[in-house]
Amino acid sequence: MQPGPTNSLIDIAGLRVGNAQNDALKSGTTVVVGDTPFVASVAVMGGAPGTRETDLLAPDKSVATIDALVLSGGSAFGLDACSGVVDGLRADGRGFVIGPAQIPLVPGAILFDLLNGGDKNWSENPYRALGLAAYRAAKLEFDIGTVGAGTGALTAMLKGGLGTASLQLPDGSTVAALVAANPVGAVTTPGDRHFYAAPFEMDAEFGGVGPDYRSGLGLTRESRKMNALSSRANTTIAIVATDAALTKAECHRVATAAHDGIARACVPAHTPNDGDLVFALTTGAKPAADVLLTGHAAALCLSRAIARAVYAATPSEGDIMPCWKTANADL
């Protein structure tokens, strides 16, 4: 397996990614939209999720396909980003048709970034407009790091961000991940240099520093974020995608397997104060594949995407946490 041409979610043909953010707010939204509706499911393993329309993604629910997925900052306020995407899709004539009604189906998930130093003193919820802007910005290239849903993200020790990674499988299918990394846990080992995901790195995509060979890692719970903010200011939310044809039930299994990627990259993961969630989608453009291998590849991509999110984060005015590149400026 090797990364795709862009090492990103858009290596899945037919998908586009859009970001919108407000730097003063220190928050933003990311949207994934397909050229056509796609099959999707979701697995939630964190203890504090924030979601919209995720129940319809259960394998036994009647909805067959959806129109877009949203990752957003803003905690409960950020769920309104989905409404902005619904507005854009409806204006473009997309959605599930029932008689004269056309209803875009847009599940979403949020992370908590309300205490990160940004100006949250709004008079009108800004996330509907951010959702629409992200939808309108969706294209076949996008930035990672301090953008979109990752704009205000923080890990335990460093700024988080938006990350992505992909793999081309031997059967000709492609798997990719997109993540907004804002976990309770640390993404780097003590000292802020080595990534927990280092064993899965490819082509020095997050610095090539390599693994930390010390033993006893993960026994301490040092956290700049917890000291500065709150134990509840967290969550890692992700989308994994493939072009291999999967059923909703198989998407659910891939989403569940992909959670291993969070656990390998964030220590600890899936805590009571994280809303860790993974959507899995398929465009169905390729023949059905080995679901075991697809889930394994999704986990690998997600670990790498989390590390890439932190590696790509950039400093902004008013930051309360350092970036990886600032902390490792000597490299």
Buried (B, 14 or more C-beta within 10 A) or exposed (E): BEBBEBBBBBBBEBBBBBBBBBBEBBBBBBBBBBEEBBBBBBBBBBBBBBBBBBEBBEEEEEBEBBBBBBBBBBBEBBBBBBBBBBBBBBEEEBBBEEEEEEBBBBBBBBBBBBBBBBEBEEEEBBBBBBBBBBBBBBEEEBBBBBBBBBBBBBBBBBBBBBBBBBBBBEEEBBBBBBBBBBBBBBBBBBEBBBBBBBEBBBEEBBBEBEBBEEEEBEEEEEBBBBEBBEEBBBBBBBBBBBBBBBBBEBBBBBBBBBBBBBBBBBBBBBBEBBBBBBBBBBBBBBEBBBBEBBBBBBBBBBBBBBBBBBBBBBEBEEBBBBBBBBBBEEE
